[in-house]
Amino acid sequence: MILEVAILNVKSGQEEQFEIDFAIAGRYISAIKGYVRHSLRKCLEQNNKYILLVDWESLEDHTIGFRQSAEYLEWKKILHHYYDPFPTVEHYETKVEKENKNNS
């Protein structure tokens, strides 16, 4: 599994509408073959900063399957105008993972 990570700096004052539109755009990314899950998290220290985490079955599912799809064009139309600067996207593979099984 591959983790896509993007730091999203949203134009100040547009955070609320961005979150609404992001929820709408989620249907486009989740329709792609190889998509597993995604999460949008808001920074506590900087109100207009978010992190996007997307799990993909393979790198190509994101870089080719999504980025070259009609769904990506819709995603882009809904979300890309919010970013300043445009985010850098990186991909990571898991080397070590541990989960706390004591929390219920």
C-alpha angles and dihedrals in degrees: 000000000000126000117213112205126191129171107215119203106193121202108264115264094023098084098105095050090043091057091050092048092044090057089052093047091053091082091064098053093041091056093065123105109252095025111135107171143319138210133194115203127187122221115243094207099045116039097206098046124097138170122220117205119187126178115211129181089230140002090247091056086067104031096042109011096048104022093052096044136101087239090062091055089056092045089051093048092052100042117018097079090065096065127095111194102018109250127255112230121210133181128219136188122210117252100165129013131175130176128201104239092182095077116088 
